[in-house]
Each structure stands twice: as structure tokens, then as C-alpha cells.
């Protein structure tokens, strides 16, 4: 991978982060109330405290100097205090983001394991009954709202059958020390007599949210993989190999699969960004203690510092995941570096 291409991607990342920081800074003045309180999360109840905050946040300076001071505090991890809890917004985000990442990673894994092979199977039996069945099922899953699917699964598997719990990450019977924030990893690192039962309990809590969150990216990967395979199967080198007597299995495994999966790699990275936003709805329905549920609660509570910090954290992660996905894609497909030159 060429250095100039990496520098272009880094430059794009820095530009987008700066634009995001400008938007977040302006939110303090757009929200109701005192902009100084929205930035700091500290209500200025008396004159001395208000004067101290003005000096710290350069409130009497011009907007450019206030923005520069805002960038410095962001880089230092000073994202203000929450109106609701009084705790540091940055610390709360660090505590909550692992739960959202864990749910998104498992949903992406399920999407790839199911979506890519199913898309290959549909393309292998193009216009036959497996292809028609997969395409019809995919269309239904793609059109189904995830909140409706979540409520349906809760009603069936939690309330009626009692197979899976309907909320939370873990039963109250187990006390797991938060070493990494990822519940399955923390259970594996912990040492207590009921470790196996706690691991199974965590998987039960994780099953329904993962299925709900994985529905949309799975249908997208099925359709995208199918179209990519069909496009490659229509190329001249595939027709030449077919004329030489190769069967369908040999054509797919030895010739078509490697070329068709290159665009799918990029799509997988883009779907991970989508999962972060869809996780907010899933976390609310299943009471999953992630950053999405915390952000929605902050909106209801009019906790403006938490809203600013949550939006910035989620947006930063989406931008970072998109850039990384594109870099990985260009690592496998060198031709895309020249095609993407100059694009934003």
C-alpha cells in the first residue's frame, strides 16, 4: 500500500474529525440554556463559580479561541460533566462503549457467517428454487423493522417459551468484575466456581439482541454477495473455464470466489458502521447497557453535555471504522487505490 494513499486517507480522517468537532462545539450554543453550562456540565449558580468557568473556557474571548480551547479539552479527555449524574462524560463513555462494541461485533460475525455463504449459494443456483427462496426471504428480512422483529422475538422466545431473557447483559446472580468491559471476555478472565454457568447465562442474554441487530446487515450481505458473484460469473474468463469442462463447484471455488469477495470485504466494513447506529434501537428494547441507550436517556433528561459527548463518540467511531474498512479493502485490491484517487 503506497504511502501517499495512506496520507490521503489520514488527511480525510483529520478533516472529518475537525468538522465533527466544530459541529459539537456549536451545539453548546444551539442547546437551550447557558452555553457555558452546556460546555462544562456545571451550573453556574454563583458569581465566583461563573467567573472561574469563564476563565477556564475562555468564554469572554472570540469564538475561534473558545474552539481552540475546546479542542484542547477534548484531546485531554475533559468532555464536561453530566447534568444527570455529575460524573465525567468521557469516563461514562469509556465504561459504556464496550457493551455496544460487543453487541455490534457479534452481530457482524453472525452476518458474515450467514450472509456470505448464503449469497454464494443463491448465485450458484441462479433462477432456481434455492435462489428464489433465498431472495424472497432476504426481501422480507430487509423490509422488516428491527424494533418490530425485536418485540416479536421477545413475545415468542421470552414470554411464551421462556428460552431467553428479555433484557440486560447478565443475571443478578453473578457478579463479574469489569476487566475489559466485554462480558464474555471478563467471565473468561474471572475465577469463580460458577464460571461455566455465568458464561452460558451471558450467551442467553446476548442471543436475541444479536439476532435482531444482525438481521439487516445479513440481508444486505446476502444480496451484495449474490450480485457480486453473478457479475463475476458473467466474465469472459469464467465462460472460458466453463468451456474447458469445469463444473459449477470448480468455477466458484477456484475462479469466481476470490474475485467476487473483494467488494464484499468493503461492504462488511460499511455494515459495521451501520450496526453502531442500529444498536441504539436494539439497546433500548433489550435494556442493553450500552452507549446508545445512555445517549437516548440523556436526550430524555436534557443532559446536554452527555448528548454532545455521546454524539461525538459515536460519530468518531463510525468515521474511524469507515476509514479502516477502506484501507483493508485497498490492501486486498491494489487497483482501487488509483480509482479512489482524489475522492472524498
C-alpha distance (Angstrom), angle and dihedral (degrees) to the residues before:
residue distance angle dihedral
X1 . . .
X2 3.81 . .
X3 3.79 120.9 .
X4 3.81 94.5 -130.8
X5 3.81 91.0 56.9
X6 3.81 91.9 51.1
X7 3.80 90.3 48.4
X8 3.82 90.4 51.8
X9 3.80 90.7 52.9
X10 3.81 91.3 47.1
X11 3.79 89.9 49.5
X12 3.78 90.3 51.0
X13 3.80 90.4 49.2
X14 3.82 92.4 50.7
X15 3.82 91.6 47.9
X16 3.80 93.0 50.8
X17 3.81 91.9 46.5
X18 3.81 90.5 51.6
X19 3.81 91.4 50.3
X20 3.80 89.2 48.8
X21 3.81 91.2 50.5
X22 3.82 90.9 50.7
X23 3.80 90.5 52.0
X24 3.81 91.9 47.6
X25 3.81 91.5 48.5
X26 3.81 91.9 51.1
X27 3.80 91.2 51.2
X28 3.80 88.9 71.6
X29 3.80 89.5 63.9
X30 3.81 94.8 40.4
X31 3.81 95.6 52.3
X32 3.81 118.1 85.5
X33 3.77 117.5 -96.0
X34 3.77 133.2 30.5
X35 3.82 113.8 -18.0
X36 3.81 90.7 -145.3
X37 3.81 91.3 56.5
X38 3.82 90.5 46.0
X39 3.80 90.4 54.0
X40 3.79 97.3 45.0
X41 3.79 102.8 27.9
X42 3.81 88.4 -134.0
X43 3.82 117.1 117.0
X44 3.81 108.1 -132.8
X45 3.80 98.3 -133.9
X46 3.80 98.1 160.6
X47 3.78 136.5 35.8
X48 3.81 96.5 -114.0
X49 3.80 93.4 52.2
X50 3.81 91.3 45.5
X51 3.80 91.0 52.0
X52 3.79 91.3 49.0
X53 3.80 91.5 51.9
X54 3.81 91.2 47.8
X55 3.81 90.3 55.6
X56 3.81 93.4 46.5
X57 3.80 95.6 47.2
X58 3.85 96.2 36.3
X59 3.78 87.2 -124.1
X60 3.82 93.7 163.7
X61 3.80 92.3 53.1
X62 3.79 126.2 84.5
X63 3.79 121.5 -77.3
X64 3.81 93.5 -101.6
X65 3.81 92.7 57.7
X66 3.80 90.2 45.5
X67 3.82 89.4 52.5
X68 3.82 92.2 49.7
X69 3.81 89.5 51.4
X70 3.82 88.5 47.5
X71 3.83 90.6 54.6
X72 3.79 90.6 50.1
X73 3.80 92.1 52.7
X74 3.80 91.3 47.3
X75 3.80 91.6 53.3
X76 3.82 90.1 48.3
X77 3.82 92.4 51.7
X78 3.81 94.1 -109.9
X79 3.81 99.8 136.8
X80 3.79 95.2 154.1
X81 3.78 131.5 -105.6
X82 3.78 128.2 -67.9
X83 3.79 116.0 -108.1
X84 3.82 90.7 -146.0
X85 3.81 102.0 47.6
X86 3.80 105.0 13.4
X87 3.81 90.0 -130.9
X88 3.78 126.8 126.9
X89 3.80 111.4 -81.0
X90 3.80 91.5 -144.9
X91 3.82 92.1 53.1
X92 3.79 91.5 49.2
X93 3.81 90.9 51.2
X94 3.82 91.4 50.3
X95 3.81 89.8 51.6
X96 3.82 95.0 47.5
X97 3.80 104.5 37.6
X98 3.87 95.1 74.6
X99 3.82 91.1 62.0
X100 3.82 91.2 53.2
X101 3.80 92.6 44.4
X102 3.80 91.5 48.4
X103 3.79 92.6 52.9
X104 3.82 92.4 45.0
X105 3.82 94.4 47.6
X106 3.80 93.5 50.5
X107 3.82 90.9 46.2
X108 3.81 90.4 50.5
X109 3.81 90.7 49.1
X110 3.80 91.0 52.4
X111 3.81 90.3 46.7
X112 3.80 93.3 52.8
X113 3.82 95.2 43.6
X114 3.81 92.0 50.5
X115 3.80 103.7 26.8
X116 3.80 103.2 50.0
X117 3.86 98.6 47.0
X118 3.81 90.9 42.8
X119 3.81 90.9 51.8
X120 3.80 90.3 50.0
X121 3.80 90.5 49.3
X122 3.82 91.3 50.7
X123 3.80 92.0 51.4
X124 3.81 92.0 47.1
X125 3.82 90.2 57.8
X126 3.80 96.8 38.2
X127 3.84 112.7 -177.6
X128 3.80 90.7 -1.6
X129 3.80 126.0 113.0
X130 3.86 96.2 -88.4
X131 3.79 89.9 53.3
X132 3.81 92.7 46.6
X133 3.81 92.1 47.5
X134 3.81 93.5 48.3
X135 3.81 93.2 45.1
X136 3.81 92.5 49.5
X137 3.81 92.9 47.5
X138 3.80 90.8 46.3
X139 3.79 91.8 51.9
X140 3.81 90.9 52.2
X141 3.81 92.4 48.4
X142 3.81 92.1 45.7
X143 3.82 92.0 52.2
X144 3.81 95.4 45.2
X145 3.84 115.2 100.6
X146 3.77 110.6 -125.5
X147 3.81 93.6 -134.3
X148 3.82 89.8 56.4
X149 3.81 91.2 47.7
X150 3.80 90.5 48.6
X151 3.80 93.1 52.6
X152 3.80 90.9 45.9
X153 3.81 93.0 52.1
X154 3.80 91.7 46.1
X155 3.78 91.4 51.4
X156 3.82 93.2 47.8
X157 3.82 106.2 35.3
X158 3.81 100.5 26.8
X159 3.79 107.5 32.2
X160 3.81 101.3 27.2
X161 3.81 105.2 30.9
X162 3.80 99.6 19.4
X163 3.80 93.1 -143.5
X164 3.80 98.7 130.4
X165 3.81 134.7 27.2
X166 3.79 116.8 -109.6
X167 3.81 100.9 -140.1
X168 3.79 145.8 20.4
X169 3.80 134.8 32.2
X170 3.80 98.6 -100.6
X171 3.78 142.1 11.2
X172 3.79 117.3 -100.6
X173 3.81 89.4 -118.7
X174 3.81 92.1 78.1
X175 3.78 127.5 63.7
X176 3.81 109.5 -159.2
X177 3.83 118.7 -175.3
X178 3.85 108.5 -127.7
X179 3.79 99.6 -122.7
X180 3.82 99.0 152.1
X181 3.80 102.3 0.1
X182 3.82 91.5 -118.0
X183 3.77 104.1 112.0
X184 3.82 98.6 -149.2
X185 3.80 92.5 47.3
X186 3.80 91.7 46.6
X187 3.81 90.8 52.0
X188 3.81 90.3 50.4
X189 3.81 91.4 50.3
X190 3.80 94.4 45.3
X191 3.78 121.7 86.2
X192 3.80 117.3 -144.0
X193 3.84 136.0 124.9
X194 3.82 97.7 -102.9
X195 3.79 97.4 47.8
X196 3.81 94.9 126.5
X197 3.80 93.6 49.6
X198 3.80 90.6 47.7
X199 3.81 90.5 51.5
X200 3.81 91.9 51.7
X201 3.81 90.3 46.2
X202 3.81 90.8 53.1
X203 3.82 90.6 49.6
X204 3.81 89.9 51.9
X205 3.79 90.6 53.0
X206 3.79 90.8 46.5
X207 3.82 97.9 48.9
X208 3.81 103.4 76.7
X209 3.83 97.1 40.9
X210 3.80 89.9 48.3
X211 3.82 92.9 50.7
X212 3.80 91.9 48.3
X213 3.80 94.3 46.5
X214 3.82 93.3 44.2
X215 3.82 94.6 52.9
X216 3.82 98.2 83.8
X217 3.86 99.2 42.8
X218 3.81 90.4 43.8
X219 3.80 92.4 57.2
X220 3.81 90.7 45.1
X221 3.82 92.3 51.3
X222 3.81 91.7 47.3
X223 3.79 92.4 53.4
X224 3.81 94.3 40.8
X225 3.82 94.0 47.6
X226 3.80 91.2 47.5
X227 3.80 93.1 51.0
X228 3.81 92.1 45.1
X229 3.81 91.8 50.6
X230 3.79 92.7 47.7
X231 3.79 90.6 50.1
X232 3.81 91.9 52.1
X233 3.80 93.2 43.5
X234 3.80 88.1 58.3
X235 3.81 93.1 57.7
X236 3.80 121.8 110.8
X237 3.81 95.7 -115.8
X238 3.82 89.7 57.2
X239 3.81 90.6 49.9
X240 3.81 89.3 49.9
X241 3.80 91.6 50.6
X242 3.81 90.2 48.1
X243 3.81 89.8 51.6
X244 3.81 89.3 54.3
X245 3.81 89.1 61.8
X246 3.81 103.1 -98.8
X247 3.78 114.2 153.2
X248 3.81 126.1 -129.6
X249 3.79 94.5 -94.5
X250 3.80 93.3 51.5
X251 3.81 91.9 47.5
X252 3.78 93.1 52.2
X253 3.80 99.6 42.6
X254 3.80 101.1 38.0
X255 3.81 102.9 31.5
X256 3.80 117.6 12.0
X257 3.80 104.4 36.3
X258 3.80 98.6 63.8
X259 3.80 93.8 49.8
X260 3.80 95.6 41.4
X261 3.80 95.4 51.2
X262 3.82 95.0 58.9
X263 3.83 94.9 80.7
X264 3.81 89.2 40.7
X265 3.82 90.6 61.3
X266 3.80 90.9 60.0
X267 3.80 91.1 45.2
X268 3.81 90.5 53.9
X269 3.79 90.2 57.1
X270 3.79 92.2 48.2
X271 3.80 91.0 50.1
X272 3.80 90.1 54.7
X273 3.80 88.2 60.2
X274 3.80 89.4 50.1
X275 3.80 90.8 50.9
X276 3.80 91.5 59.7
X277 3.81 91.0 60.1
X278 3.81 95.1 41.1
X279 3.80 89.4 50.1
X280 3.81 89.5 70.3
X281 3.80 91.8 67.2
X282 3.80 92.3 42.3
X283 3.80 92.5 50.1
X284 3.79 92.1 53.2
X285 3.82 94.4 50.8
X286 3.81 95.2 45.3
X287 3.83 95.9 35.4
X288 3.79 88.6 -120.7
X289 3.83 108.3 175.5
X290 3.80 96.9 -128.8
X291 3.76 135.8 126.0
X292 3.81 92.9 -92.4
X293 3.79 94.1 60.1
X294 3.82 90.4 43.1
X295 3.80 90.7 51.4
X296 3.80 93.4 50.7
X297 3.82 90.4 47.7
X298 3.80 88.4 51.1
X299 3.80 90.2 54.2
X300 3.80 90.9 52.5
X301 3.82 90.7 48.1
X302 3.83 92.8 45.5
X303 3.78 88.8 -124.5
X304 3.80 95.5 165.0
X305 3.85 99.7 -178.7
X306 3.82 89.3 51.4
X307 3.82 91.1 47.9
X308 3.81 91.3 52.2
X309 3.80 93.2 46.5
X310 3.80 94.3 44.4
X311 3.79 93.9 49.3
X312 3.79 91.5 47.4
X313 3.81 93.2 48.4
X314 3.81 94.1 48.7
X315 3.81 92.6 44.7
X316 3.80 92.2 48.0
X317 3.77 91.5 52.2
X318 3.82 92.8 48.0
X319 3.81 91.4 50.2
X320 3.81 91.4 47.1
X321 3.82 93.2 47.7
X322 3.81 91.5 49.3
X323 3.81 93.0 51.1
X324 3.82 92.2 47.0
X325 3.82 91.3 49.2
X326 3.79 90.6 52.5
X327 3.80 92.3 48.3
X328 3.81 91.2 50.7
X329 3.80 90.2 48.4
X330 3.81 92.5 52.3
X331 3.80 89.6 47.8
X332 3.82 89.4 62.4
X333 3.83 95.6 35.5
X334 3.84 111.3 41.9
X335 3.83 92.4 178.9
X336 3.80 90.7 67.9
X337 3.82 90.6 65.7
X338 3.78 91.9 70.1
X339 3.81 92.9 40.3
X340 3.80 91.7 52.5
X341 3.81 94.5 48.0
X342 3.77 111.2 129.5
X343 3.79 95.0 7.4
X344 3.77 121.6 129.9
